[in-house]
């Protein structure tokens, strides 16, 4: 082969090489994660809020005029401390005039009863002395038995009239007290300062969360006046979908984030409320939800009642579980699948999964520990495709 032919052959070979290099499949750049054993946790995540563990609603004990209070929200109060004062409700002028007239009549009857009592007391003393003298005369034989008994009966009758007069005076005094009690709602400057004040006291030491009534006004008995949270810490209220709540049990750990601090707070489930409720979602869908009540362990001083939090309830946890990244699996025609990197190529595998965590899934079959799977596989990744592995965001221990 002469030199010319050799150059032609070399040119053809180089052209074929360049064409092959140009048309060869380009390796798809992928990220991978490992199939490894780790601690796997299954969590239910939802927003919630804090609230006082024990709270009291202090209500008006009587129907009356609530005087303006100096208690403010956020104030700390002690047990028995006066929160507000109440006076009986005021009467309208016509009713007041009627009550005052009744009081005047009752006082007149009382004075009449007092005079009648004094008269009955005097008559009784006189009859008692007359009966005593007749007993002495009878003993001397100066009068007959009939005469003595007549004076004895007169003394007993006088005693009965005395008892009747005393009872009539007690009834008259009760009428006066009843009429005066109806005037207790009259302002003090009208009723000679004789206004009865009822104190509303704190049932326990704690913080005032809400003041329902700040200004002076007439309120009926039972009207809520204050809400007090007892100094016994905070609790969590997390409303879950009922299908998520069925896996939650008392004692499950709770991790709290999103409360405004940098640290993750710890808590535990105390109980799941037995009654669910209907709530309309932002998309207008009716949902059945139920409140999960939890205890917040060692809350920071800056966290108060009614604060929003992000809660993750751990419903299952176990060490040494063979796992695969959640982002590496996807649904296929016959179940779950994943791409494994073998010899620079992606190989499709049918796999079996168990419990699902937030970032990892329990692997029941189809993959071996130590294998590398493609996470977030794109449409360019297919069975047998050449792949180039980049730095993984799901390395060991992630």
C-alpha positions as CSV (number, residue, x, y, z in Angstrom):
1,X,0.0,0.0,0.0
2,X,1.5,3.2,-1.1
3,X,1.6,6.4,0.9
4,X,-1.4,7.9,-0.8
5,X,-3.6,4.9,0.0
6,X,-2.4,4.8,3.6
7,X,-3.4,8.4,4.1
8,X,-6.9,7.8,2.6
9,X,-7.4,4.8,5.0
10,X,-6.3,6.9,8.0
11,X,-8.6,9.7,7.0
12,X,-11.6,7.3,6.7
13,X,-10.8,5.7,10.1
14,X,-10.6,9.2,11.7
15,X,-13.8,10.2,10.1
16,X,-15.6,7.1,11.5
17,X,-14.1,7.8,14.9
18,X,-15.2,11.4,14.9
19,X,-18.7,10.4,13.7
20,X,-19.0,7.7,16.5
21,X,-17.8,10.2,19.1
22,X,-20.3,12.7,17.9
23,X,-23.3,10.3,17.7
24,X,-22.5,8.2,20.8
25,X,-25.1,8.4,23.7
26,X,-24.3,11.2,26.2
27,X,-24.2,10.1,29.8
28,X,-27.0,11.5,31.9
29,X,-25.8,13.3,35.0
30,X,-27.5,11.9,38.1
31,X,-27.4,12.1,41.9
32,X,-27.4,8.9,43.9
33,X,-28.3,7.7,47.4
34,X,-27.3,4.6,49.2
35,X,-29.3,1.6,50.3
36,X,-28.2,1.3,54.0
37,X,-29.4,0.5,57.4
38,X,-30.4,3.4,59.7
39,X,-32.9,4.7,62.2
40,X,-36.2,5.0,60.5
41,X,-39.0,7.2,61.9
42,X,-42.5,7.5,60.6
43,X,-44.0,10.9,61.4
44,X,-47.2,12.8,61.0
45,X,-46.6,16.5,60.5
46,X,-49.1,19.3,60.9
47,X,-49.4,22.8,62.3
48,X,-50.6,23.4,65.8
49,X,-50.6,25.9,68.6
50,X,-49.8,26.2,72.2
51,X,-52.3,26.8,75.0
52,X,-52.3,26.9,78.8
53,X,-52.5,23.4,80.3
54,X,-55.0,24.5,82.9
55,X,-57.2,27.5,82.5
56,X,-60.1,29.1,84.3
57,X,-62.9,31.2,83.0
58,X,-63.9,33.5,85.7
59,X,-67.6,34.5,85.4
60,X,-69.8,37.1,87.1
61,X,-71.2,35.5,90.3
62,X,-74.3,37.8,90.4
63,X,-76.4,39.9,88.1
64,X,-75.1,43.4,88.7
65,X,-73.1,46.4,87.7
66,X,-69.5,45.5,86.9
67,X,-67.2,48.2,88.0
68,X,-64.2,49.1,85.8
69,X,-61.3,46.8,86.4
70,X,-57.6,47.6,86.5
71,X,-56.5,44.1,85.5
72,X,-54.8,43.9,82.1
73,X,-54.1,40.9,79.8
74,X,-50.7,39.4,80.5
75,X,-50.8,40.4,84.2
76,X,-49.8,37.7,86.8
77,X,-52.3,37.3,89.6
78,X,-52.3,35.3,92.8
79,X,-55.0,33.0,94.2
80,X,-57.7,35.0,95.9
81,X,-56.6,38.3,94.4
82,X,-59.5,40.7,93.6
83,X,-59.9,40.9,89.8
84,X,-63.1,43.1,89.8
85,X,-65.9,44.3,91.9
86,X,-69.6,44.2,91.3
87,X,-72.6,46.1,92.7
88,X,-76.2,45.1,92.4
89,X,-77.9,46.4,89.3
90,X,-79.5,49.9,89.4
91,X,-83.2,50.3,89.3
92,X,-85.2,52.6,87.1
93,X,-86.8,55.7,88.8
94,X,-90.3,54.4,88.9
95,X,-89.3,51.1,90.4
96,X,-87.0,52.8,92.8
97,X,-89.9,55.1,94.0
98,X,-92.1,52.1,94.5
99,X,-89.4,50.3,96.5
100,X,-88.8,53.3,98.7
101,X,-92.5,53.6,99.4
102,X,-92.6,49.9,100.3
103,X,-89.6,50.5,102.6
104,X,-91.4,53.4,104.3
105,X,-94.5,51.3,104.9
106,X,-92.4,48.4,106.2
107,X,-90.6,50.7,108.6
108,X,-94.0,52.0,109.9
109,X,-95.3,48.5,110.4
110,X,-92.1,47.7,112.3
111,X,-92.6,50.7,114.6
112,X,-96.2,49.6,115.2
113,X,-95.0,46.1,116.0
114,X,-92.5,47.5,118.4
115,X,-95.2,49.5,120.3
116,X,-97.5,46.4,120.3
117,X,-94.6,44.4,121.8
118,X,-94.0,46.9,124.5
119,X,-97.7,47.0,125.4
120,X,-97.9,43.1,125.4
121,X,-94.8,43.0,127.6
122,X,-96.3,45.4,130.1
123,X,-99.7,43.5,130.1
124,X,-97.8,40.2,130.7
125,X,-95.9,41.6,133.6
126,X,-99.1,42.9,135.2
127,X,-101.0,39.6,134.7
128,X,-98.0,37.6,136.1
129,X,-97.9,39.7,139.2
130,X,-101.7,39.5,139.7
131,X,-101.6,35.7,139.3
132,X,-98.7,35.5,141.9
133,X,-100.8,37.6,144.4
134,X,-103.8,35.4,143.9
135,X,-101.7,32.3,144.6
136,X,-100.7,33.8,148.0
137,X,-104.4,34.7,148.8
138,X,-105.5,31.1,147.9
139,X,-102.8,29.7,150.2
140,X,-104.3,31.8,153.0
141,X,-107.8,30.6,152.1
142,X,-108.9,34.2,151.2
143,X,-110.1,33.3,147.7
144,X,-111.6,30.3,146.0
145,X,-109.9,27.9,143.6
146,X,-112.0,29.2,140.7
147,X,-110.7,32.7,141.3
148,X,-107.1,31.6,141.4
149,X,-107.5,29.7,138.1
150,X,-109.0,32.7,136.5
151,X,-106.0,34.8,137.1
152,X,-103.7,31.9,136.0
153,X,-105.5,31.8,132.7
154,X,-105.2,35.6,132.3
155,X,-101.4,35.3,132.9
156,X,-101.0,32.6,130.2
157,X,-103.1,34.6,127.7
158,X,-100.9,37.6,128.4
159,X,-97.8,35.5,127.7
160,X,-99.3,34.2,124.4
161,X,-100.0,37.8,123.3
162,X,-96.4,38.7,124.2
163,X,-95.1,35.8,122.0
164,X,-97.4,36.9,119.2
165,X,-96.1,40.5,119.4
166,X,-92.5,39.3,119.3
167,X,-93.3,37.2,116.1
168,X,-95.1,40.2,114.5
169,X,-92.0,42.4,115.2
170,X,-89.7,39.8,113.6
171,X,-91.9,39.7,110.5
172,X,-92.0,43.5,110.3
173,X,-88.2,43.7,110.5
174,X,-87.9,41.1,107.8
175,X,-90.2,43.2,105.6
176,X,-87.9,46.2,106.2
177,X,-84.8,44.1,105.3
178,X,-86.5,42.8,102.1
179,X,-87.4,46.4,101.0
180,X,-83.9,47.6,101.8
181,X,-82.3,44.8,99.8
182,X,-84.1,45.9,96.7
183,X,-82.5,49.3,97.1
184,X,-78.9,47.9,97.0
185,X,-78.5,48.7,93.3
186,X,-79.1,52.4,94.0
187,X,-75.9,54.5,93.8
188,X,-74.2,55.0,97.1
189,X,-74.7,58.8,97.2
190,X,-78.5,58.1,97.1
191,X,-78.6,55.2,99.5
192,X,-76.4,56.9,102.2
193,X,-73.4,54.9,101.1
194,X,-75.0,51.6,102.0
195,X,-74.1,49.8,98.7
196,X,-73.2,46.1,98.9
197,X,-70.0,45.3,96.8
198,X,-69.2,41.8,95.6
199,X,-65.6,40.9,94.9
200,X,-64.6,38.7,92.0
201,X,-61.4,36.9,93.0
202,X,-58.8,34.8,91.1
203,X,-59.5,31.0,91.6
204,X,-55.7,30.2,91.2
205,X,-52.4,31.8,90.6
206,X,-51.6,32.4,87.0
207,X,-51.5,34.7,84.0
208,X,-54.5,36.7,82.7
209,X,-54.9,35.6,79.1
210,X,-58.1,37.6,78.3
211,X,-60.2,40.4,79.8
212,X,-63.7,40.0,78.4
213,X,-65.2,43.1,80.1
214,X,-63.0,46.1,80.7
215,X,-65.6,48.9,81.1
216,X,-68.3,49.4,83.6
217,X,-71.7,47.9,82.6
218,X,-74.5,45.7,83.9
219,X,-73.9,42.0,83.3
220,X,-76.0,39.0,84.0
221,X,-74.8,36.2,86.3
222,X,-72.5,33.8,84.5
223,X,-71.1,36.3,82.0
224,X,-67.4,35.4,81.3
225,X,-65.1,38.2,82.7
226,X,-61.6,36.8,82.7
227,X,-59.6,33.8,81.4
228,X,-56.6,32.8,83.6
229,X,-54.0,30.3,82.7
230,X,-52.5,28.4,85.7
231,X,-48.8,28.4,86.2
232,X,-48.3,24.8,85.2
233,X,-46.7,25.0,81.8
234,X,-48.0,24.8,78.2
235,X,-49.7,22.1,76.2
236,X,-49.9,21.5,72.4
237,X,-53.1,21.3,70.3
238,X,-52.5,19.8,66.9
239,X,-55.4,19.1,64.6
240,X,-54.8,16.1,62.3
241,X,-56.8,14.4,59.6
242,X,-58.7,11.5,61.2
243,X,-56.9,9.0,58.9
244,X,-53.5,10.3,60.2
245,X,-54.7,10.5,63.8
246,X,-55.6,6.8,64.0
247,X,-51.9,5.9,64.1
248,X,-51.1,8.4,67.0
249,X,-51.0,7.0,70.5
250,X,-50.4,8.4,73.9
251,X,-46.7,8.8,74.7
252,X,-45.6,9.3,71.1
253,X,-42.7,11.8,70.9
254,X,-43.4,15.2,69.3
255,X,-40.7,17.4,67.8
256,X,-41.7,21.1,67.7
257,X,-40.2,23.6,65.1
258,X,-41.4,26.8,63.5
259,X,-42.1,28.4,66.8
260,X,-39.6,31.2,66.2
261,X,-36.5,29.8,67.9
262,X,-33.5,28.0,66.5
263,X,-33.8,24.8,68.6
264,X,-36.2,21.9,68.2
265,X,-38.4,21.6,71.2
266,X,-39.5,18.2,72.6
267,X,-43.0,17.1,73.7
268,X,-45.1,14.0,73.9
269,X,-48.7,13.0,73.1
270,X,-51.0,13.0,76.1
271,X,-54.2,11.9,74.4
272,X,-56.3,12.1,71.2
273,X,-59.7,13.7,71.6
274,X,-62.5,11.2,71.1
275,X,-64.7,13.6,69.1
276,X,-63.7,14.7,65.6
277,X,-65.0,17.8,63.8
278,X,-65.6,19.0,60.3
279,X,-63.3,21.7,58.8
280,X,-63.3,23.3,55.3
281,X,-59.9,23.4,53.8
282,X,-58.5,26.4,51.8
283,X,-59.6,24.6,48.6
284,X,-63.2,24.3,49.9
285,X,-63.0,20.6,50.7
286,X,-64.7,19.4,53.9
287,X,-62.2,17.4,56.1
288,X,-62.7,15.4,59.2
289,X,-60.1,16.4,61.7
290,X,-59.4,15.7,65.4
291,X,-57.3,17.4,68.0
292,X,-54.2,15.7,69.4
293,X,-53.3,17.1,72.8
294,X,-49.6,17.0,73.8
295,X,-47.4,18.1,76.6
296,X,-44.6,20.6,75.9
297,X,-41.4,19.6,77.8
298,X,-39.3,22.4,79.2
299,X,-40.9,25.3,77.1
300,X,-38.7,28.4,76.7
301,X,-39.8,31.6,78.6
302,X,-40.4,33.4,75.3
303,X,-43.1,30.9,74.2
304,X,-46.6,31.8,75.3
305,X,-50.1,30.5,74.9
306,X,-51.7,30.7,71.5
307,X,-48.4,30.6,69.5
308,X,-48.3,28.7,66.2
309,X,-45.9,25.8,65.9
310,X,-44.9,23.0,63.5
311,X,-45.3,19.6,65.0
312,X,-43.9,16.2,63.9
313,X,-45.4,13.3,65.8
314,X,-43.2,10.2,65.7
315,X,-45.7,7.3,65.3
316,X,-43.1,4.5,64.7
317,X,-39.3,4.3,65.1
318,X,-36.8,1.5,64.9
319,X,-33.0,1.2,64.5
320,X,-31.2,-0.9,61.9
321,X,-33.9,-0.8,59.2
322,X,-32.7,-1.3,55.6
323,X,-33.8,1.9,53.8
324,X,-33.8,3.5,50.4
325,X,-34.3,7.3,49.8
326,X,-37.9,8.3,49.3
327,X,-36.9,10.4,46.3
328,X,-35.5,7.3,44.5
329,X,-38.7,5.2,44.3
330,X,-41.6,5.6,41.9
331,X,-44.7,3.7,40.9
332,X,-44.6,1.3,38.0
333,X,-47.2,-0.9,36.4
334,X,-46.5,-3.8,38.9
335,X,-45.5,-1.8,42.0
336,X,-42.6,0.3,43.2
337,X,-39.5,0.7,41.1
338,X,-36.0,2.3,41.4
339,X,-33.0,2.8,39.2
340,X,-29.7,1.2,40.4
341,X,-26.3,2.4,39.1
342,X,-24.3,-0.6,37.8
343,X,-21.2,-0.2,35.7
344,X,-22.0,3.4,34.7
345,X,-25.5,2.5,33.5
346,X,-29.0,2.8,35.1
347,X,-30.7,-0.5,35.7
348,X,-34.4,-0.7,36.5
349,X,-35.4,-2.8,39.5
350,X,-38.7,-3.9,40.9
351,X,-38.7,-3.4,44.7
352,X,-40.9,-3.9,47.8
353,X,-41.3,-1.2,50.4
354,X,-42.7,-1.1,53.9
355,X,-43.1,1.8,56.3
356,X,-42.5,5.3,54.8
357,X,-40.6,8.0,56.6
358,X,-40.1,11.6,55.5
359,X,-36.8,11.1,53.6
360,X,-36.4,7.3,53.6
361,X,-38.5,4.2,53.1
362,X,-38.2,0.7,54.6
363,X,-36.9,-1.7,51.9
364,X,-38.4,-5.2,52.0
365,X,-36.9,-6.6,48.8
366,X,-35.4,-5.9,45.4
367,X,-32.2,-4.2,46.5
368,X,-29.1,-5.0,48.5
369,X,-27.4,-3.0,51.2
370,X,-24.6,-0.9,49.8
371,X,-26.1,-0.4,46.3
372,X,-26.5,3.0,44.8
373,X,-29.9,4.3,43.6
374,X,-30.7,7.3,41.5
375,X,-32.6,10.0,43.4
376,X,-35.0,12.3,41.5
377,X,-34.6,10.4,38.2
378,X,-35.6,12.5,35.2
379,X,-37.3,11.5,32.0
380,X,-33.8,11.0,30.4
381,X,-33.0,8.1,32.8
382,X,-34.2,4.8,31.4
383,X,-33.2,1.2,31.8
384,X,-29.6,0.7,30.4
385,X,-28.9,4.5,29.9
386,X,-25.4,5.7,30.6
387,X,-25.2,7.8,33.7
388,X,-22.5,10.0,35.2
389,X,-22.8,10.3,39.0
390,X,-22.5,13.8,40.5
391,X,-22.0,14.6,44.2
392,X,-25.0,13.3,46.1
393,X,-27.2,15.3,48.4
394,X,-28.2,12.2,50.2
395,X,-25.0,10.7,51.4
396,X,-24.5,8.3,54.3
397,X,-26.3,9.3,57.4
398,X,-28.5,11.8,55.7
